[in-house]
Amino acid sequence: TCSHATVYTVSSMSFNPGQYTNLSAAIAAASDFDTIYVHGSTIQYAGTLVDKSLVIIGPGHHPDKQVPLAATITSLAVLAPSVQLIGLTIGFVGTNGSGVGLAIRRCRITSHLGGAVQIMANNVTIEGCVFDFWNAVTCIDFTNTEGHIVQHNLFAAPGVKIVNVAAPSMPTQIINNVFL
């Protein structure tokens, strides 16, 4: 079978140009199952809506490079199934019921907006992330949804770590995490 996925680049830095200067424009141009690479920057990317099944990749939350800049996004509202967020620094991530199958991997969650991750969809994976912010807010709110996997994360925030985990037919697995 053939694959026709496209990779788009986003950069807000003039010395490291991308196809787009903001994430919203790249998402508007993309189709389902495309990949968007977000370059690290000294400037935060504005919050945006993810309404397509995309893979959004950043350089990692602590990039080990000559210019160690993270791709920091103030907030993401995920309104499509099977979205993957990898290697980004994010202030807030939220879903509605359409965000089934969301995967958040190797991201840093900084909670700029007084919350961190608010999930209203089933089967979300949160893996290898760092939750480190100074305000005492909830790290992950599952809003009584089910079938999640939360593994290999570091919770270094002062507030409540995980709330509203439902106990229905598809259990949530919370394994191999560090809670400080």
DODOGU-649294 format. One record per residue (C-alpha): residue number from 0; residue in three letters; x, y, z. Coordinates in pm, 1 decimal. Layout:
BEGIN
+-----+------+----------+----------+----------+
|  nr | rest |       px |       py |       pz |
+-----+------+----------+----------+----------+
| NUM |  Ala |        X |        Y |        Z |
...
+-----+------+----------+----------+----------+
END
This chain:
BEGIN
+-----+------+----------+----------+----------+
|  nr | rest |       px |       py |       pz |
+-----+------+----------+----------+----------+
|   0 |  Thr |      0.0 |      0.0 |      0.0 |
|   1 |  Cys |    106.5 |    357.5 |    -54.4 |
|   2 |  Ser |    134.0 |    622.1 |    209.7 |
|   3 |  His |     66.0 |    982.9 |    119.8 |
|   4 |  Ala |    132.2 |   1156.0 |    450.8 |
|   5 |  Thr |    309.2 |   1490.3 |    442.3 |
|   6 |  Val |    551.4 |   1647.5 |    690.3 |
|   7 |  Tyr |    508.1 |   2018.4 |    762.8 |
|   8 |  Thr |    754.9 |   2233.6 |    957.7 |
|   9 |  Val |    675.2 |   2521.0 |   1191.3 |
|  10 |  Ser |    931.8 |   2771.8 |   1314.3 |
|  11 |  Ser |    891.4 |   3116.8 |   1464.8 |
|  12 |  Met |   1265.6 |   3187.1 |   1447.2 |
|  13 |  Ser |   1398.4 |   3377.0 |   1144.5 |
|  14 |  Phe |   1737.7 |   3200.8 |   1151.8 |
|  15 |  Asn |   1567.9 |   2859.8 |   1132.3 |
|  16 |  Pro |   1279.4 |   2901.2 |    887.4 |
|  17 |  Gly |    996.5 |   2652.4 |    853.4 |
|  18 |  Gln |    711.7 |   2626.5 |    606.6 |
|  19 |  Tyr |    486.2 |   2800.9 |    860.6 |
|  20 |  Thr |    549.6 |   3051.2 |   1140.0 |
|  21 |  Asn |    258.3 |   2935.2 |   1357.1 |
|  22 |  Leu |    102.8 |   2602.5 |   1445.0 |
|  23 |  Ser |   -254.2 |   2698.1 |   1349.8 |
|  24 |  Ala |   -156.0 |   2761.5 |    986.7 |
|  25 |  Ala |     23.6 |   2426.3 |    964.0 |
|  26 |  Ile |   -277.7 |   2242.4 |   1108.2 |
|  27 |  Ala |   -508.6 |   2418.6 |    860.6 |
|  28 |  Ala |   -287.2 |   2304.6 |    568.2 |
|  29 |  Ala |   -246.8 |   1947.0 |    693.7 |
|  30 |  Ser |   -465.4 |   1645.6 |    628.3 |
|  31 |  Asp |   -545.6 |   1358.0 |    862.8 |
|  32 |  Phe |   -238.3 |   1147.2 |    952.7 |
|  33 |  Asp |     14.5 |   1411.4 |    841.9 |
|  34 |  Thr |    307.3 |   1505.8 |   1065.3 |
|  35 |  Ile |    392.1 |   1853.3 |   1190.1 |
|  36 |  Tyr |    743.2 |   1916.8 |   1324.0 |
|  37 |  Val |    758.6 |   2219.8 |   1554.9 |
|  38 |  His |   1107.5 |   2371.0 |   1582.8 |
|  39 |  Gly |   1235.1 |   2488.8 |   1920.5 |
|  40 |  Ser |   1207.7 |   2863.0 |   1976.3 |
|  41 |  Thr |   1264.7 |   3138.9 |   2229.3 |
|  42 |  Ile |    907.9 |   3250.9 |   2151.1 |
|  43 |  Gln |    609.0 |   3048.3 |   2274.1 |
|  44 |  Tyr |    369.7 |   2922.3 |   2010.5 |
|  45 |  Ala |     10.5 |   3035.8 |   2063.2 |
|  46 |  Gly |   -255.5 |   2795.7 |   2182.8 |
|  47 |  Thr |   -444.1 |   2620.6 |   1907.9 |
|  48 |  Leu |   -710.2 |   2369.2 |   1816.6 |
|  49 |  Val |   -611.1 |   2028.2 |   1677.5 |
|  50 |  Asp |   -912.9 |   1919.5 |   1472.8 |
|  51 |  Lys |   -740.0 |   1656.1 |   1256.3 |
|  52 |  Ser |   -572.3 |   1323.2 |   1338.1 |
|  53 |  Leu |   -212.5 |   1449.7 |   1331.7 |
|  54 |  Val |    128.9 |   1369.2 |   1472.8 |
|  55 |  Ile |    284.4 |   1683.8 |   1623.4 |
|  56 |  Ile |    651.8 |   1648.6 |   1714.1 |
|  57 |  Gly |    889.6 |   1884.6 |   1892.4 |
|  58 |  Pro |   1262.0 |   1858.3 |   1977.0 |
|  59 |  Gly |   1193.9 |   1722.4 |   2328.9 |
|  60 |  His |   1135.1 |   1891.6 |   2661.5 |
|  61 |  His |   1507.8 |   1923.1 |   2738.9 |
|  62 |  Pro |   1680.4 |   1907.5 |   2397.5 |
|  63 |  Asp |   2048.7 |   1816.1 |   2402.8 |
|  64 |  Lys |   2166.3 |   2020.4 |   2106.1 |
|  65 |  Gln |   2389.7 |   2318.3 |   2028.0 |
|  66 |  Val |   2083.1 |   2542.9 |   2052.1 |
|  67 |  Pro |   1872.6 |   2372.0 |   2321.2 |
|  68 |  Leu |   1534.9 |   2532.9 |   2253.9 |
|  69 |  Ala |   1209.0 |   2359.0 |   2339.9 |
|  70 |  Ala |    892.4 |   2392.5 |   2131.8 |
|  71 |  Thr |    663.3 |   2556.1 |   2388.4 |
|  72 |  Ile |    291.5 |   2576.1 |   2314.0 |
|  73 |  Thr |     64.2 |   2761.0 |   2557.0 |
|  74 |  Ser |   -231.5 |   2523.3 |   2509.5 |
|  75 |  Leu |   -373.4 |   2255.8 |   2281.2 |
|  76 |  Ala |   -739.1 |   2160.5 |   2248.8 |
|  77 |  Val |   -756.7 |   1814.8 |   2088.0 |
|  78 |  Leu |  -1084.0 |   1763.8 |   1902.1 |
|  79 |  Ala |   -988.4 |   1470.8 |   1675.9 |
|  80 |  Pro |   -913.5 |   1101.4 |   1735.0 |
|  81 |  Ser |   -566.0 |    944.0 |   1735.0 |
|  82 |  Val |   -367.4 |   1265.9 |   1778.2 |
|  83 |  Gln |     -5.4 |   1216.1 |   1890.7 |
|  84 |  Leu |    185.9 |   1486.5 |   2078.9 |
|  85 |  Ile |    555.7 |   1404.0 |   2110.7 |
|  86 |  Gly |    848.0 |   1602.0 |   2256.4 |
|  87 |  Leu |    665.4 |   1930.2 |   2320.7 |
|  88 |  Thr |    646.2 |   2166.5 |   2617.1 |
|  89 |  Ile |    277.7 |   2241.1 |   2673.0 |
|  90 |  Gly |     97.1 |   2462.1 |   2922.7 |
|  91 |  Phe |   -239.1 |   2286.2 |   2895.9 |
|  92 |  Val |   -386.2 |   1994.5 |   2698.0 |
|  93 |  Gly |   -758.5 |   1930.8 |   2683.4 |
|  94 |  Thr |   -988.9 |   1701.5 |   2487.9 |
|  95 |  Asn |  -1355.4 |   1664.8 |   2425.1 |
|  96 |  Gly |  -1524.0 |   1332.1 |   2348.9 |
|  97 |  Ser |  -1367.7 |   1331.1 |   1999.0 |
|  98 |  Gly |  -1012.6 |   1304.1 |   2136.1 |
|  99 |  Val |  -1024.4 |    923.0 |   2167.2 |
| 100 |  Gly |   -682.5 |    760.5 |   2141.0 |
| 101 |  Leu |   -481.2 |   1075.3 |   2219.7 |
| 102 |  Ala |   -113.9 |    996.9 |   2292.9 |
| 103 |  Ile |    105.7 |   1240.6 |   2486.3 |
| 104 |  Arg |    465.6 |   1115.3 |   2487.7 |
| 105 |  Arg |    790.6 |   1263.5 |   2616.0 |
| 106 |  Cys |    632.1 |   1605.2 |   2673.6 |
| 107 |  Arg |    680.9 |   1857.6 |   2952.2 |
| 108 |  Ile |    355.9 |   1986.3 |   3099.5 |
| 109 |  Thr |    400.5 |   2328.1 |   3263.6 |
| 110 |  Ser |     40.8 |   2431.0 |   3348.9 |
| 111 |  His |     38.2 |   2796.0 |   3245.5 |
| 112 |  Leu |   -342.4 |   2813.8 |   3259.6 |
| 113 |  Gly |   -408.8 |   2680.5 |   3609.3 |
| 114 |  Gly |   -464.2 |   2322.6 |   3494.8 |
| 115 |  Ala |   -253.6 |   2067.0 |   3315.1 |
| 116 |  Val |   -418.4 |   1779.9 |   3127.6 |
| 117 |  Gln |   -798.2 |   1754.2 |   3113.5 |
| 118 |  Ile |   -926.8 |   1442.6 |   2937.8 |
| 119 |  Met |  -1289.1 |   1393.5 |   2828.0 |
| 120 |  Ala |  -1225.0 |   1099.8 |   2592.1 |
| 121 |  Asn |  -1139.0 |    731.9 |   2638.9 |
| 122 |  Asn |   -816.5 |    540.9 |   2568.7 |
| 123 |  Val |   -558.9 |    814.8 |   2624.3 |
| 124 |  Thr |   -188.9 |    731.3 |   2668.4 |
| 125 |  Ile |     36.5 |    961.7 |   2872.1 |
| 126 |  Glu |    390.3 |    827.0 |   2870.4 |
| 127 |  Gly |    737.4 |    953.6 |   2958.5 |
| 128 |  Cys |    619.4 |   1304.4 |   3043.6 |
| 129 |  Val |    739.9 |   1551.3 |   3305.5 |
| 130 |  Phe |    479.4 |   1743.6 |   3504.7 |
| 131 |  Asp |    665.6 |   2031.0 |   3669.5 |
| 132 |  Phe |    492.1 |   2351.9 |   3761.4 |
| 133 |  Trp |    481.9 |   2565.8 |   4070.1 |
| 134 |  Asn |    108.2 |   2612.4 |   4117.4 |
| 135 |  Ala |    -92.2 |   2357.7 |   4313.0 |
| 136 |  Val |   -331.2 |   2238.8 |   4044.9 |
| 137 |  Thr |   -433.4 |   1893.6 |   3927.8 |
| 138 |  Cys |   -186.8 |   1727.1 |   3689.6 |
| 139 |  Ile |   -434.6 |   1496.3 |   3509.7 |
| 140 |  Asp |   -814.9 |   1508.0 |   3528.1 |
| 141 |  Phe |   -973.3 |   1211.1 |   3349.9 |
| 142 |  Thr |  -1331.9 |   1338.0 |   3395.3 |
| 143 |  Asn |  -1462.0 |    984.1 |   3458.7 |
| 144 |  Thr |  -1338.7 |    838.0 |   3130.4 |
| 145 |  Glu |  -1179.7 |    495.9 |   3093.3 |
| 146 |  Gly |   -914.7 |    277.5 |   2932.9 |
| 147 |  His |   -612.9 |    504.6 |   2986.2 |
| 148 |  Ile |   -244.5 |    421.3 |   3022.8 |
| 149 |  Val |    -32.1 |    650.5 |   3241.2 |
| 150 |  Gln |    323.6 |    519.1 |   3259.8 |
| 151 |  His |    687.0 |    625.9 |   3305.8 |
| 152 |  Asn |    601.0 |    986.9 |   3400.2 |
| 153 |  Leu |    757.4 |   1221.0 |   3653.9 |
| 154 |  Phe |    508.1 |   1418.9 |   3862.0 |
| 155 |  Ala |    706.2 |   1699.5 |   4027.2 |
| 156 |  Ala |    417.1 |   1940.6 |   4081.8 |
| 157 |  Pro |    280.3 |   2029.9 |   4427.9 |
| 158 |  Gly |    -89.9 |   1969.7 |   4354.8 |
| 159 |  Val |   -309.0 |   1664.0 |   4317.0 |
| 160 |  Lys |   -159.7 |   1426.5 |   4061.3 |
| 161 |  Ile |   -449.5 |   1229.5 |   3905.5 |
| 162 |  Val |   -825.0 |   1266.2 |   3964.9 |
| 163 |  Asn |  -1161.8 |   1138.2 |   3840.7 |
| 164 |  Val |  -1046.0 |    797.5 |   3721.1 |
| 165 |  Ala |  -1353.9 |    590.8 |   3634.7 |
| 166 |  Ala |  -1374.4 |    225.4 |   3738.4 |
| 167 |  Pro |  -1585.6 |     74.8 |   3459.0 |
| 168 |  Ser |  -1519.9 |   -211.6 |   3218.7 |
| 169 |  Met |  -1193.6 |    -74.5 |   3071.4 |
| 170 |  Pro |   -962.5 |      0.9 |   3365.2 |
| 171 |  Thr |   -703.2 |    277.7 |   3365.5 |
| 172 |  Gln |   -346.7 |    157.2 |   3416.5 |
| 173 |  Ile |   -120.0 |    381.9 |   3622.0 |
| 174 |  Ile |    220.5 |    212.5 |   3628.1 |
| 175 |  Asn |    589.1 |    294.0 |   3679.4 |
| 176 |  Asn |    546.9 |    664.3 |   3758.9 |
| 177 |  Val |    742.2 |    881.0 |   4003.3 |
| 178 |  Phe |    531.8 |   1101.9 |   4230.3 |
| 179 |  Leu |    728.6 |   1372.6 |   4411.7 |
+-----+------+----------+----------+----------+
END
